[in-house]
């Protein structure tokens, strides 16, 4: 098994690149809502926190997926 950091530097399949980018957008949207300078209802802030977590997890897992060559 390859070390974790070498694995992160390998090519990512196209589907997982798209999923990673969607996850980054979800995390960014959630962060923007949480950091808003106005008072928002608590359920919106709660949903934004879930967006941050889901987007971060999706991005991290998608980045760790690699395309292995057939032997």
DRENTORKE-20763 format. One record per atom (N, C-alpha, C): residue number from 1; residue in one letter; chain; atom name; y, z, x. Coordinates in nm, 3 decimals. Atoms other than C-alpha are relative to their C-alpha. Example, Ala and Ser with C-alpha at 12.3 -4.5 7.8 and 13.67 -1.06 7.14 Angstrom:
<nodes>
<node><num>1</num><residu>a</residu><chaine>A</chaine><atome>N</atome><y>-0.119</y><z>0.000</z><x>0.089</x></node>
<node><num>1</num><residu>a</residu><chaine>A</chaine><atome>CA</atome><y>-0.450</y><z>0.780</z><x>1.230</x></node>
<node><num>1</num><residu>a</residu><chaine>A</chaine><atome>C</atome><y>0.120</y><z>0.000</z><x>0.090</x></node>
<node><num>2</num><residu>s</residu><chaine>A</chaine><atome>N</atome><y>-0.119</y><z>-0.006</z><x>-0.082</x></node>
<node><num>2</num><residu>s</residu><chaine>A</chaine><atome>CA</atome><y>-0.106</y><z>0.714</z><x>1.367</x></node>
<node><num>2</num><residu>s</residu><chaine>A</chaine><atome>C</atome><y>0.109</y><z>0.073</z><x>-0.077</x></node>
</nodes>
This chain:
<nodes>
<node><num>1</num><residu>x</residu><chaine>A</chaine><atome>N</atome><y>-0.118</y><z>0.000</z><x>0.083</x></node>
<node><num>1</num><residu>x</residu><chaine>A</chaine><atome>CA</atome><y>0.000</y><z>0.000</z><x>0.000</x></node>
<node><num>1</num><residu>x</residu><chaine>A</chaine><atome>C</atome><y>0.124</y><z>0.000</z><x>0.088</x></node>
<node><num>2</num><residu>x</residu><chaine>A</chaine><atome>N</atome><y>-0.121</y><z>0.012</z><x>-0.079</x></node>
<node><num>2</num><residu>x</residu><chaine>A</chaine><atome>CA</atome><y>0.341</y><z>-0.093</z><x>0.129</x></node>
<node><num>2</num><residu>x</residu><chaine>A</chaine><atome>C</atome><y>0.094</y><z>0.117</z><x>-0.028</x></node>
<node><num>3</num><residu>x</residu><chaine>A</chaine><atome>N</atome><y>-0.099</y><z>-0.106</z><x>0.023</x></node>
<node><num>3</num><residu>x</residu><chaine>A</chaine><atome>CA</atome><y>0.611</y><z>0.166</z><x>0.181</x></node>
<node><num>3</num><residu>x</residu><chaine>A</chaine><atome>C</atome><y>0.097</y><z>-0.039</z><x>-0.110</x></node>
<node><num>4</num><residu>x</residu><chaine>A</chaine><atome>N</atome><y>-0.083</y><z>0.020</z><x>0.118</x></node>
<node><num>4</num><residu>x</residu><chaine>A</chaine><atome>CA</atome><y>0.843</y><z>0.206</z><x>-0.113</x></node>
<node><num>4</num><residu>x</residu><chaine>A</chaine><atome>C</atome><y>0.122</y><z>-0.086</z><x>0.029</x></node>
<node><num>5</num><residu>x</residu><chaine>A</chaine><atome>N</atome><y>-0.124</y><z>0.073</z><x>-0.028</x></node>
<node><num>5</num><residu>x</residu><chaine>A</chaine><atome>CA</atome><y>1.159</y><z>0.072</z><x>0.052</x></node>
<node><num>5</num><residu>x</residu><chaine>A</chaine><atome>C</atome><y>-0.025</y><z>-0.146</z><x>0.037</x></node>
<node><num>6</num><residu>x</residu><chaine>A</chaine><atome>N</atome><y>0.035</y><z>0.140</z><x>-0.027</x></node>
<node><num>6</num><residu>x</residu><chaine>A</chaine><atome>CA</atome><y>0.985</y><z>-0.242</z><x>0.181</x></node>
<node><num>6</num><residu>x</residu><chaine>A</chaine><atome>C</atome><y>-0.032</y><z>-0.072</z><x>-0.130</x></node>
<node><num>7</num><residu>x</residu><chaine>A</chaine><atome>N</atome><y>0.035</y><z>0.058</z><x>0.130</x></node>
<node><num>7</num><residu>x</residu><chaine>A</chaine><atome>CA</atome><y>0.857</y><z>-0.301</z><x>-0.170</x></node>
<node><num>7</num><residu>x</residu><chaine>A</chaine><atome>C</atome><y>0.127</y><z>-0.037</z><x>-0.077</x></node>
<node><num>8</num><residu>x</residu><chaine>A</chaine><atome>N</atome><y>-0.124</y><z>0.028</z><x>0.071</x></node>
<node><num>8</num><residu>x</residu><chaine>A</chaine><atome>CA</atome><y>1.211</y><z>-0.283</z><x>-0.312</x></node>
<node><num>8</num><residu>x</residu><chaine>A</chaine><atome>C</atome><y>0.072</y><z>-0.123</z><x>0.054</x></node>
<node><num>9</num><residu>x</residu><chaine>A</chaine><atome>N</atome><y>-0.067</y><z>0.113</z><x>-0.059</x></node>
<node><num>9</num><residu>x</residu><chaine>A</chaine><atome>CA</atome><y>1.324</y><z>-0.557</z><x>-0.074</x></node>
<node><num>9</num><residu>x</residu><chaine>A</chaine><atome>C</atome><y>-0.073</y><z>-0.132</z><x>-0.022</x></node>
<node><num>10</num><residu>x</residu><chaine>A</chaine><atome>N</atome><y>0.074</y><z>0.123</z><x>0.025</x></node>
<node><num>10</num><residu>x</residu><chaine>A</chaine><atome>CA</atome><y>1.060</y><z>-0.810</z><x>-0.179</x></node>
<node><num>10</num><residu>x</residu><chaine>A</chaine><atome>C</atome><y>0.052</y><z>-0.071</z><x>-0.125</x></node>
<node><num>11</num><residu>x</residu><chaine>A</chaine><atome>N</atome><y>-0.043</y><z>0.079</z><x>0.116</x></node>
<node><num>11</num><residu>x</residu><chaine>A</chaine><atome>CA</atome><y>1.109</y><z>-1.084</z><x>-0.439</x></node>
<node><num>11</num><residu>x</residu><chaine>A</chaine><atome>C</atome><y>-0.045</y><z>0.064</z><x>-0.131</x></node>
<node><num>12</num><residu>x</residu><chaine>A</chaine><atome>N</atome><y>0.028</y><z>-0.051</z><x>0.134</x></node>
<node><num>12</num><residu>x</residu><chaine>A</chaine><atome>CA</atome><y>1.128</y><z>-0.973</z><x>-0.800</x></node>
<node><num>12</num><residu>x</residu><chaine>A</chaine><atome>C</atome><y>-0.024</y><z>-0.120</z><x>-0.092</x></node>
<node><num>13</num><residu>x</residu><chaine>A</chaine><atome>N</atome><y>0.024</y><z>0.111</z><x>0.094</x></node>
<node><num>13</num><residu>x</residu><chaine>A</chaine><atome>CA</atome><y>0.978</y><z>-1.200</z><x>-1.071</x></node>
<node><num>13</num><residu>x</residu><chaine>A</chaine><atome>C</atome><y>0.121</y><z>-0.020</z><x>-0.093</x></node>
<node><num>14</num><residu>x</residu><chaine>A</chaine><atome>N</atome><y>-0.118</y><z>0.031</z><x>0.083</x></node>
<node><num>14</num><residu>x</residu><chaine>A</chaine><atome>CA</atome><y>1.238</y><z>-1.375</z><x>-1.293</x></node>
<node><num>14</num><residu>x</residu><chaine>A</chaine><atome>C</atome><y>0.013</y><z>0.086</z><x>-0.126</x></node>
<node><num>15</num><residu>x</residu><chaine>A</chaine><atome>N</atome><y>-0.006</y><z>-0.083</z><x>0.121</x></node>
<node><num>15</num><residu>x</residu><chaine>A</chaine><atome>CA</atome><y>1.146</y><z>-1.179</z><x>-1.608</x></node>
<node><num>15</num><residu>x</residu><chaine>A</chaine><atome>C</atome><y>0.055</y><z>0.138</z><x>0.031</x></node>
<node><num>16</num><residu>x</residu><chaine>A</chaine><atome>N</atome><y>-0.043</y><z>-0.135</z><x>-0.035</x></node>
<node><num>16</num><residu>x</residu><chaine>A</chaine><atome>CA</atome><y>1.198</y><z>-0.847</z><x>-1.432</x></node>
<node><num>16</num><residu>x</residu><chaine>A</chaine><atome>C</atome><y>0.143</y><z>0.002</z><x>0.054</x></node>
<node><num>17</num><residu>x</residu><chaine>A</chaine><atome>N</atome><y>-0.142</y><z>0.009</z><x>-0.038</x></node>
<node><num>17</num><residu>x</residu><chaine>A</chaine><atome>CA</atome><y>1.529</y><z>-0.964</z><x>-1.281</x></node>
<node><num>17</num><residu>x</residu><chaine>A</chaine><atome>C</atome><y>0.088</y><z>0.004</z><x>-0.124</x></node>
<node><num>18</num><residu>x</residu><chaine>A</chaine><atome>N</atome><y>-0.075</y><z>-0.001</z><x>0.126</x></node>
<node><num>18</num><residu>x</residu><chaine>A</chaine><atome>CA</atome><y>1.650</y><z>-1.031</z><x>-1.635</x></node>
<node><num>18</num><residu>x</residu><chaine>A</chaine><atome>C</atome><y>-0.002</y><z>0.139</z><x>-0.062</x></node>
<node><num>19</num><residu>x</residu><chaine>A</chaine><atome>N</atome><y>0.013</y><z>-0.135</z><x>0.055</x></node>
<node><num>19</num><residu>x</residu><chaine>A</chaine><atome>CA</atome><y>1.518</y><z>-0.694</z><x>-1.753</x></node>
<node><num>19</num><residu>x</residu><chaine>A</chaine><atome>C</atome><y>0.085</y><z>0.099</z><x>0.080</x></node>
<node><num>20</num><residu>x</residu><chaine>A</chaine><atome>N</atome><y>-0.083</y><z>-0.088</z><x>-0.085</x></node>
<node><num>20</num><residu>x</residu><chaine>A</chaine><atome>CA</atome><y>1.690</y><z>-0.522</z><x>-1.457</x></node>
<node><num>20</num><residu>x</residu><chaine>A</chaine><atome>C</atome><y>0.147</y><z>-0.015</z><x>-0.036</x></node>
<node><num>21</num><residu>x</residu><chaine>A</chaine><atome>N</atome><y>-0.140</y><z>0.024</z><x>0.034</x></node>
<node><num>21</num><residu>x</residu><chaine>A</chaine><atome>CA</atome><y>2.023</y><z>-0.685</z><x>-1.545</x></node>
<node><num>21</num><residu>x</residu><chaine>A</chaine><atome>C</atome><y>0.035</y><z>0.056</z><x>-0.137</x></node>
<node><num>22</num><residu>x</residu><chaine>A</chaine><atome>N</atome><y>-0.023</y><z>-0.058</z><x>0.133</x></node>
<node><num>22</num><residu>x</residu><chaine>A</chaine><atome>CA</atome><y>1.990</y><z>-0.583</z><x>-1.910</x></node>
<node><num>22</num><residu>x</residu><chaine>A</chaine><atome>C</atome><y>0.008</y><z>0.152</z><x>0.010</x></node>
<node><num>23</num><residu>x</residu><chaine>A</chaine><atome>N</atome><y>-0.004</y><z>-0.145</z><x>-0.021</x></node>
<node><num>23</num><residu>x</residu><chaine>A</chaine><atome>CA</atome><y>1.915</y><z>-0.227</z><x>-1.800</x></node>
<node><num>23</num><residu>x</residu><chaine>A</chaine><atome>C</atome><y>0.130</y><z>0.046</z><x>0.063</x></node>
<node><num>24</num><residu>x</residu><chaine>A</chaine><atome>N</atome><y>-0.127</y><z>-0.034</z><x>-0.062</x></node>
<node><num>24</num><residu>x</residu><chaine>A</chaine><atome>CA</atome><y>2.222</y><z>-0.223</z><x>-1.578</x></node>
<node><num>24</num><residu>x</residu><chaine>A</chaine><atome>C</atome><y>0.115</y><z>-0.008</z><x>-0.101</x></node>
<node><num>25</num><residu>x</residu><chaine>A</chaine><atome>N</atome><y>-0.103</y><z>0.014</z><x>0.104</x></node>
<node><num>25</num><residu>x</residu><chaine>A</chaine><atome>CA</atome><y>2.436</y><z>-0.345</z><x>-1.870</x></node>
<node><num>25</num><residu>x</residu><chaine>A</chaine><atome>C</atome><y>-0.006</y><z>0.117</z><x>-0.099</x></node>
<node><num>26</num><residu>x</residu><chaine>A</chaine><atome>N</atome><y>0.014</y><z>-0.115</z><x>0.091</x></node>
<node><num>26</num><residu>x</residu><chaine>A</chaine><atome>CA</atome><y>2.295</y><z>-0.073</z><x>-2.099</x></node>
<node><num>26</num><residu>x</residu><chaine>A</chaine><atome>C</atome><y>0.055</y><z>0.127</z><x>0.064</x></node>
<node><num>27</num><residu>x</residu><chaine>A</chaine><atome>N</atome><y>-0.049</y><z>-0.119</z><x>-0.069</x></node>
<node><num>27</num><residu>x</residu><chaine>A</chaine><atome>CA</atome><y>2.366</y><z>0.195</z><x>-1.839</x></node>
<node><num>27</num><residu>x</residu><chaine>A</chaine><atome>C</atome><y>0.152</y><z>-0.003</z><x>0.013</x></node>
<node><num>28</num><residu>x</residu><chaine>A</chaine><atome>N</atome><y>-0.145</y><z>0.013</z><x>-0.012</x></node>
<node><num>28</num><residu>x</residu><chaine>A</chaine><atome>CA</atome><y>2.718</y><z>0.062</z><x>-1.785</x></node>
<node><num>28</num><residu>x</residu><chaine>A</chaine><atome>C</atome><y>0.069</y><z>0.024</z><x>-0.134</x></node>
<node><num>29</num><residu>x</residu><chaine>A</chaine><atome>N</atome><y>-0.059</y><z>-0.021</z><x>0.132</x></node>
<node><num>29</num><residu>x</residu><chaine>A</chaine><atome>CA</atome><y>2.790</y><z>0.055</z><x>-2.158</x></node>
<node><num>29</num><residu>x</residu><chaine>A</chaine><atome>C</atome><y>-0.005</y><z>0.148</z><x>-0.039</x></node>
<node><num>30</num><residu>x</residu><chaine>A</chaine><atome>N</atome><y>0.011</y><z>-0.142</z><x>0.030</x></node>
<node><num>30</num><residu>x</residu><chaine>A</chaine><atome>CA</atome><y>2.662</y><z>0.410</z><x>-2.201</x></node>
<node><num>30</num><residu>x</residu><chaine>A</chaine><atome>C</atome><y>0.098</y><z>0.083</z><x>0.081</x></node>
<node><num>31</num><residu>x</residu><chaine>A</chaine><atome>N</atome><y>-0.093</y><z>-0.073</z><x>-0.085</x></node>
<node><num>31</num><residu>x</residu><chaine>A</chaine><atome>CA</atome><y>2.869</y><z>0.532</z><x>-1.908</x></node>
<node><num>31</num><residu>x</residu><chaine>A</chaine><atome>C</atome><y>0.144</y><z>-0.019</z><x>-0.048</x></node>
<node><num>32</num><residu>x</residu><chaine>A</chaine><atome>N</atome><y>-0.135</y><z>0.026</z><x>0.051</x></node>
<node><num>32</num><residu>x</residu><chaine>A</chaine><atome>CA</atome><y>3.180</y><z>0.366</z><x>-2.049</x></node>
<node><num>32</num><residu>x</residu><chaine>A</chaine><atome>C</atome><y>0.029</y><z>0.082</z><x>-0.124</x></node>
<node><num>33</num><residu>x</residu><chaine>A</chaine><atome>N</atome><y>-0.020</y><z>-0.078</z><x>0.122</x></node>
<node><num>33</num><residu>x</residu><chaine>A</chaine><atome>CA</atome><y>3.132</y><z>0.537</z><x>-2.384</x></node>
<node><num>33</num><residu>x</residu><chaine>A</chaine><atome>C</atome><y>0.014</y><z>0.149</z><x>0.032</x></node>
<node><num>34</num><residu>x</residu><chaine>A</chaine><atome>N</atome><y>-0.007</y><z>-0.142</z><x>-0.036</x></node>
<node><num>34</num><residu>x</residu><chaine>A</chaine><atome>CA</atome><y>3.070</y><z>0.879</z><x>-2.226</x></node>
<node><num>34</num><residu>x</residu><chaine>A</chaine><atome>C</atome><y>0.132</y><z>0.033</z><x>0.068</x></node>
<node><num>35</num><residu>x</residu><chaine>A</chaine><atome>N</atome><y>-0.123</y><z>-0.025</z><x>-0.075</x></node>
<node><num>35</num><residu>x</residu><chaine>A</chaine><atome>CA</atome><y>3.375</y><z>0.846</z><x>-2.001</x></node>
<node><num>35</num><residu>x</residu><chaine>A</chaine><atome>C</atome><y>0.126</y><z>-0.040</z><x>-0.075</x></node>
<node><num>36</num><residu>x</residu><chaine>A</chaine><atome>N</atome><y>-0.116</y><z>0.041</z><x>0.079</x></node>
<node><num>36</num><residu>x</residu><chaine>A</chaine><atome>CA</atome><y>3.605</y><z>0.730</z><x>-2.281</x></node>
<node><num>36</num><residu>x</residu><chaine>A</chaine><atome>C</atome><y>0.102</y><z>0.114</z><x>-0.009</x></node>
<node><num>37</num><residu>x</residu><chaine>A</chaine><atome>N</atome><y>-0.103</y><z>-0.106</z><x>0.000</x></node>
<node><num>37</num><residu>x</residu><chaine>A</chaine><atome>CA</atome><y>3.938</y><z>0.916</z><x>-2.277</x></node>
<node><num>37</num><residu>x</residu><chaine>A</chaine><atome>C</atome><y>0.032</y><z>0.055</z><x>-0.140</x></node>
<node><num>38</num><residu>x</residu><chaine>A</chaine><atome>N</atome><y>-0.025</y><z>-0.050</z><x>0.135</x></node>
<node><num>38</num><residu>x</residu><chaine>A</chaine><atome>CA</atome><y>3.928</y><z>0.972</z><x>-2.654</x></node>
<node><num>38</num><residu>x</residu><chaine>A</chaine><atome>C</atome><y>-0.120</y><z>0.080</z><x>-0.048</x></node>
<node><num>39</num><residu>x</residu><chaine>A</chaine><atome>N</atome><y>0.106</y><z>-0.082</z><x>0.059</x></node>
<node><num>39</num><residu>x</residu><chaine>A</chaine><atome>CA</atome><y>3.725</y><z>1.215</z><x>-2.859</x></node>
<node><num>39</num><residu>x</residu><chaine>A</chaine><atome>C</atome><y>-0.087</y><z>-0.087</z><x>-0.091</x></node>
<node><num>40</num><residu>x</residu><chaine>A</chaine><atome>N</atome><y>0.094</y><z>0.077</z><x>0.081</x></node>
<node><num>40</num><residu>x</residu><chaine>A</chaine><atome>CA</atome><y>3.415</y><z>1.047</z><x>-3.004</x></node>
<node><num>40</num><residu>x</residu><chaine>A</chaine><atome>C</atome><y>-0.095</y><z>0.094</z><x>-0.072</x></node>
<node><num>41</num><residu>x</residu><chaine>A</chaine><atome>N</atome><y>0.098</y><z>-0.085</z><x>0.070</x></node>
<node><num>41</num><residu>x</residu><chaine>A</chaine><atome>CA</atome><y>3.167</y><z>1.183</z><x>-3.258</x></node>
<node><num>41</num><residu>x</residu><chaine>A</chaine><atome>C</atome><y>-0.120</y><z>0.029</z><x>0.092</x></node>
<node><num>42</num><residu>x</residu><chaine>A</chaine><atome>N</atome><y>0.108</y><z>-0.044</z><x>-0.090</x></node>
<node><num>42</num><residu>x</residu><chaine>A</chaine><atome>CA</atome><y>2.880</y><z>1.370</z><x>-3.096</x></node>
<node><num>42</num><residu>x</residu><chaine>A</chaine><atome>C</atome><y>-0.121</y><z>-0.092</z><x>-0.005</x></node>
<node><num>43</num><residu>x</residu><chaine>A</chaine><atome>N</atome><y>0.118</y><z>0.087</z><x>0.005</x></node>
<node><num>43</num><residu>x</residu><chaine>A</chaine><atome>CA</atome><y>2.611</y><z>1.130</z><x>-3.222</x></node>
<node><num>43</num><residu>x</residu><chaine>A</chaine><atome>C</atome><y>0.022</y><z>-0.127</z><x>0.082</x></node>
<node><num>44</num><residu>x</residu><chaine>A</chaine><atome>N</atome><y>-0.027</y><z>0.118</z><x>-0.084</x></node>
<node><num>44</num><residu>x</residu><chaine>A</chaine><atome>CA</atome><y>2.782</y><z>0.839</z><x>-3.043</x></node>
<node><num>44</num><residu>x</residu><chaine>A</chaine><atome>C</atome><y>-0.018</y><z>0.035</z><x>0.147</x></node>
<node><num>45</num><residu>x</residu><chaine>A</chaine><atome>N</atome><y>0.017</y><z>-0.045</z><x>-0.139</x></node>
<node><num>45</num><residu>x</residu><chaine>A</chaine><atome>CA</atome><y>2.792</y><z>1.036</z><x>-2.717</x></node>
<node><num>45</num><residu>x</residu><chaine>A</chaine><atome>C</atome><y>-0.148</y><z>0.022</z><x>0.030</x></node>
<node><num>46</num><residu>x</residu><chaine>A</chaine><atome>N</atome><y>0.144</y><z>-0.019</z><x>-0.019</x></node>
<node><num>46</num><residu>x</residu><chaine>A</chaine><atome>CA</atome><y>2.426</y><z>1.128</z><x>-2.764</x></node>
<node><num>46</num><residu>x</residu><chaine>A</chaine><atome>C</atome><y>-0.071</y><z>-0.134</z><x>0.017</x></node>
<node><num>47</num><residu>x</residu><chaine>A</chaine><atome>N</atome><y>0.058</y><z>0.135</z><x>-0.012</x></node>
<node><num>47</num><residu>x</residu><chaine>A</chaine><atome>CA</atome><y>2.331</y><z>0.762</z><x>-2.815</x></node>
<node><num>47</num><residu>x</residu><chaine>A</chaine><atome>C</atome><y>0.037</y><z>-0.060</z><x>0.136</x></node>
<node><num>48</num><residu>x</residu><chaine>A</chaine><atome>N</atome><y>-0.043</y><z>0.051</z><x>-0.130</x></node>
<node><num>48</num><residu>x</residu><chaine>A</chaine><atome>CA</atome><y>2.536</y><z>0.671</z><x>-2.506</x></node>
<node><num>48</num><residu>x</residu><chaine>A</chaine><atome>C</atome><y>-0.080</y><z>0.063</z><x>0.113</x></node>
<node><num>49</num><residu>x</residu><chaine>A</chaine><atome>N</atome><y>0.082</y><z>-0.066</z><x>-0.102</x></node>
<node><num>49</num><residu>x</residu><chaine>A</chaine><atome>CA</atome><y>2.344</y><z>0.928</z><x>-2.301</x></node>
<node><num>49</num><residu>x</residu><chaine>A</chaine><atome>C</atome><y>-0.140</y><z>-0.060</z><x>0.005</x></node>
<node><num>50</num><residu>x</residu><chaine>A</chaine><atome>N</atome><y>0.131</y><z>0.065</z><x>0.003</x></node>
<node><num>50</num><residu>x</residu><chaine>A</chaine><atome>CA</atome><y>2.016</y><z>0.772</z><x>-2.416</x></node>
<node><num>50</num><residu>x</residu><chaine>A</chaine><atome>C</atome><y>0.007</y><z>-0.140</z><x>0.059</x></node>
<node><num>51</num><residu>x</residu><chaine>A</chaine><atome>N</atome><y>-0.017</y><z>0.132</z><x>-0.061</x></node>
<node><num>51</num><residu>x</residu><chaine>A</chaine><atome>CA</atome><y>2.150</y><z>0.428</z><x>-2.318</x></node>
<node><num>51</num><residu>x</residu><chaine>A</chaine><atome>C</atome><y>0.003</y><z>0.009</z><x>0.152</x></node>
<node><num>52</num><residu>x</residu><chaine>A</chaine><atome>N</atome><y>-0.006</y><z>-0.018</z><x>-0.146</x></node>
<node><num>52</num><residu>x</residu><chaine>A</chaine><atome>CA</atome><y>2.227</y><z>0.555</z><x>-1.969</x></node>
<node><num>52</num><residu>x</residu><chaine>A</chaine><atome>C</atome><y>-0.139</y><z>0.024</z><x>0.057</x></node>
<node><num>53</num><residu>x</residu><chaine>A</chaine><atome>N</atome><y>0.134</y><z>-0.031</z><x>-0.049</x></node>
<node><num>53</num><residu>x</residu><chaine>A</chaine><atome>CA</atome><y>1.878</y><z>0.699</z><x>-1.925</x></node>
<node><num>53</num><residu>x</residu><chaine>A</chaine><atome>C</atome><y>-0.092</y><z>-0.121</z><x>-0.011</x></node>
<node><num>54</num><residu>x</residu><chaine>A</chaine><atome>N</atome><y>0.089</y><z>0.115</z><x>0.020</x></node>
<node><num>54</num><residu>x</residu><chaine>A</chaine><atome>CA</atome><y>1.696</y><z>0.398</z><x>-2.072</x></node>
<node><num>54</num><residu>x</residu><chaine>A</chaine><atome>C</atome><y>0.036</y><z>-0.114</z><x>0.094</x></node>
<node><num>55</num><residu>x</residu><chaine>A</chaine><atome>N</atome><y>-0.043</y><z>0.107</z><x>-0.089</x></node>
<node><num>55</num><residu>x</residu><chaine>A</chaine><atome>CA</atome><y>1.903</y><z>0.150</z><x>-1.873</x></node>
<node><num>55</num><residu>x</residu><chaine>A</chaine><atome>C</atome><y>-0.034</y><z>0.028</z><x>0.144</x></node>
<node><num>56</num><residu>x</residu><chaine>A</chaine><atome>N</atome><y>0.031</y><z>-0.038</z><x>-0.138</x></node>
<node><num>56</num><residu>x</residu><chaine>A</chaine><atome>CA</atome><y>1.855</y><z>0.340</z><x>-1.548</x></node>
<node><num>56</num><residu>x</residu><chaine>A</chaine><atome>C</atome><y>-0.150</y><z>-0.011</z><x>0.029</x></node>
<node><num>57</num><residu>x</residu><chaine>A</chaine><atome>N</atome><y>0.146</y><z>0.007</z><x>-0.019</x></node>
<node><num>57</num><residu>x</residu><chaine>A</chaine><atome>CA</atome><y>1.479</y><z>0.369</z><x>-1.593</x></node>
<node><num>57</num><residu>x</residu><chaine>A</chaine><atome>C</atome><y>-0.047</y><z>-0.145</z><x>0.001</x></node>
<node><num>58</num><residu>x</residu><chaine>A</chaine><atome>N</atome><y>0.040</y><z>0.141</z><x>0.005</x></node>
<node><num>58</num><residu>x</residu><chaine>A</chaine><atome>CA</atome><y>1.442</y><z>0.002</z><x>-1.690</x></node>
<node><num>58</num><residu>x</residu><chaine>A</chaine><atome>C</atome><y>0.040</y><z>-0.073</z><x>0.128</x></node>
<node><num>59</num><residu>x</residu><chaine>A</chaine><atome>N</atome><y>-0.046</y><z>0.065</z><x>-0.123</x></node>
<node><num>59</num><residu>x</residu><chaine>A</chaine><atome>CA</atome><y>1.646</y><z>-0.107</z><x>-1.388</x></node>
<node><num>59</num><residu>x</residu><chaine>A</chaine><atome>C</atome><y>-0.084</y><z>0.041</z><x>0.120</x></node>
<node><num>60</num><residu>x</residu><chaine>A</chaine><atome>N</atome><y>0.077</y><z>-0.048</z><x>-0.115</x></node>
<node><num>60</num><residu>x</residu><chaine>A</chaine><atome>CA</atome><y>1.457</y><z>0.111</z><x>-1.142</x></node>
<node><num>60</num><residu>x</residu><chaine>A</chaine><atome>C</atome><y>-0.143</y><z>-0.055</z><x>-0.002</x></node>
<node><num>61</num><residu>x</residu><chaine>A</chaine><atome>N</atome><y>0.138</y><z>0.050</z><x>0.008</x></node>
<node><num>61</num><residu>x</residu><chaine>A</chaine><atome>CA</atome><y>1.112</y><z>0.006</z><x>-1.266</x></node>
<node><num>61</num><residu>x</residu><chaine>A</chaine><atome>C</atome><y>-0.003</y><z>-0.151</z><x>0.023</x></node>
<node><num>62</num><residu>x</residu><chaine>A</chaine><atome>N</atome><y>-0.003</y><z>0.145</z><x>-0.018</x></node>
<node><num>62</num><residu>x</residu><chaine>A</chaine><atome>CA</atome><y>1.210</y><z>-0.361</z><x>-1.279</x></node>
<node><num>62</num><residu>x</residu><chaine>A</chaine><atome>C</atome><y>0.024</y><z>-0.038</z><x>0.144</x></node>
<node><num>63</num><residu>x</residu><chaine>A</chaine><atome>N</atome><y>-0.026</y><z>0.030</z><x>-0.140</x></node>
<node><num>63</num><residu>x</residu><chaine>A</chaine><atome>CA</atome><y>1.341</y><z>-0.351</z><x>-0.924</x></node>
<node><num>63</num><residu>x</residu><chaine>A</chaine><atome>C</atome><y>-0.123</y><z>0.024</z><x>0.085</x></node>
<node><num>64</num><residu>x</residu><chaine>A</chaine><atome>N</atome><y>0.119</y><z>-0.034</z><x>-0.079</x></node>
<node><num>64</num><residu>x</residu><chaine>A</chaine><atome>CA</atome><y>1.016</y><z>-0.200</z><x>-0.798</x></node>
<node><num>64</num><residu>x</residu><chaine>A</chaine><atome>C</atome><y>-0.116</y><z>-0.096</z><x>-0.025</x></node>
<node><num>65</num><residu>x</residu><chaine>A</chaine><atome>N</atome><y>0.106</y><z>0.096</z><x>0.029</x></node>
<node><num>65</num><residu>x</residu><chaine>A</chaine><atome>CA</atome><y>0.806</y><z>-0.481</z><x>-0.950</x></node>
<node><num>65</num><residu>x</residu><chaine>A</chaine><atome>C</atome><y>0.011</y><z>-0.118</z><x>0.096</x></node>
<node><num>66</num><residu>x</residu><chaine>A</chaine><atome>N</atome><y>-0.003</y><z>0.109</z><x>-0.098</x></node>
<node><num>66</num><residu>x</residu><chaine>A</chaine><atome>CA</atome><y>0.710</y><z>-0.745</z><x>-0.694</x></node>
<node><num>66</num><residu>x</residu><chaine>A</chaine><atome>C</atome><y>-0.100</y><z>-0.108</z><x>-0.039</x></node>
<node><num>67</num><residu>x</residu><chaine>A</chaine><atome>N</atome><y>0.089</y><z>0.113</z><x>0.023</x></node>
<node><num>67</num><residu>x</residu><chaine>A</chaine><atome>CA</atome><y>0.546</y><z>-1.085</z><x>-0.702</x></node>
<node><num>67</num><residu>x</residu><chaine>A</chaine><atome>C</atome><y>-0.095</y><z>-0.007</z><x>0.121</x></node>
<node><num>68</num><residu>x</residu><chaine>A</chaine><atome>N</atome><y>0.097</y><z>0.003</z><x>-0.109</x></node>
<node><num>68</num><residu>x</residu><chaine>A</chaine><atome>CA</atome><y>0.226</y><z>-1.073</z><x>-0.497</x></node>
<node><num>68</num><residu>x</residu><chaine>A</chaine><atome>C</atome><y>-0.062</y><z>-0.139</z><x>0.008</x></node>
<node><num>69</num><residu>x</residu><chaine>A</chaine><atome>N</atome><y>0.063</y><z>0.130</z><x>-0.024</x></node>
<node><num>69</num><residu>x</residu><chaine>A</chaine><atome>CA</atome><y>0.074</y><z>-1.381</z><x>-0.343</x></node>
<node><num>69</num><residu>x</residu><chaine>A</chaine><atome>C</atome><y>-0.149</y><z>0.009</z><x>-0.027</x></node>
<node><num>70</num><residu>x</residu><chaine>A</chaine><atome>N</atome><y>0.145</y><z>0.004</z><x>0.021</x></node>
<node><num>70</num><residu>x</residu><chaine>A</chaine><atome>CA</atome><y>-0.276</y><z>-1.482</z><x>-0.448</x></node>
<node><num>70</num><residu>x</residu><chaine>A</chaine><atome>C</atome><y>-0.070</y><z>-0.021</z><x>0.133</x></node>
<node><num>71</num><residu>x</residu><chaine>A</chaine><atome>N</atome><y>0.074</y><z>0.014</z><x>-0.127</x></node>
<node><num>71</num><residu>x</residu><chaine>A</chaine><atome>CA</atome><y>-0.531</y><z>-1.450</z><x>-0.172</x></node>
<node><num>71</num><residu>x</residu><chaine>A</chaine><atome>C</atome><y>-0.122</y><z>-0.086</z><x>-0.018</x></node>
</nodes>
